[in-house]
Amino acid sequence: MMKISDEKLANIMENLEKTWQRITVSTSSSSRGSDYELGDSYCPQDVVRPLVATNCSEYAVAHANCVLRPARRFAEVFLLPHILETMRNLGLNRLLRLQSYTWPHLAGGSGHGAMIVGAPGSGRTLAYVPSVCHAGLKGPEIPF
Ligand SMILES: Nc1ncnc2c1ncn2[C@@H]1O[C@H](COP(=O)(O)OP(=O)(O)OP(=O)(O)O)[C@@H](O)[C@H]1O
């Protein structure tokens, strides 16, 4: 796994914010405000919007050769049945916005990486653990 310094990460995030501002400059009237709160669920307006908000510093930067498709509801999260059952048993029954992006993406396994940044307790660990388990158990033939 690649190590990244705090300074480099800050630069990446600054560039991401600047790029996003450039992209959205003509569509700002239709975008949602920076009102993301911990535990916020998926919102349709966020589909094409990176997880950037001034008050939470939460990001999922995905790496892959495919389009990023977030799950819109929990039922759209396709992980192995026993992983989903374990998640249910652990009370993981919400689709947090960060996870709506990372769960489907990381389940693709090899070639589907992500950098996950968030506040303590925001669901970062659980944003990758179920999907990494899924990808590891499923093996390389997974058709994502
Ligand atoms: N999808 C979910 N549904 C319900 N609860 C959740 C979900 N994801 C996370 N949580 C709750 O939030 C808690 C924190 O999640 P997690 O450990 O993934 O966050 P973190 O950002 O890695 O936290 P830490 O700062 O401890 O490293 C979990 O213990 C769980 O109770």
The ligand as an ORCA input file, in Angstrom:
! r2SCAN-3c Opt
* xyz 0 1
  N     -23.530      1.704      7.453
  C     -23.643      1.879      8.763
  N     -24.814      1.638      9.393
  C     -24.931      1.824     10.721
  N     -23.923      2.212     11.521
  C     -22.738      2.465     10.963
  C     -22.513      2.298      9.550
  N     -21.220      2.609      9.289
  C     -20.677      2.935     10.445
  N     -21.561      2.856     11.448
  C     -21.345      3.132     12.881
  O     -20.341      4.098     13.000
  C     -19.282      3.576     13.816
  C     -17.965      4.105     13.270
  O     -17.695      3.480     12.032
  P     -16.185      3.230     11.575
  O     -15.426      2.487     12.618
  O     -16.223      2.628     10.217
  O     -15.704      4.733     11.470
  P     -14.211      5.302     11.446
  O     -14.289      6.602     10.743
  O     -13.272      4.277     10.891
  O     -13.979      5.488     12.999
  P     -12.618      5.617     13.862
  O     -12.438      7.080     14.055
  O     -12.963      4.901     15.118
  O     -11.513      4.964     13.090
  C     -19.415      2.055     13.763
  O     -18.931      1.430     14.918
  C     -20.898      1.878     13.613
  O     -21.501      1.858     14.887
*
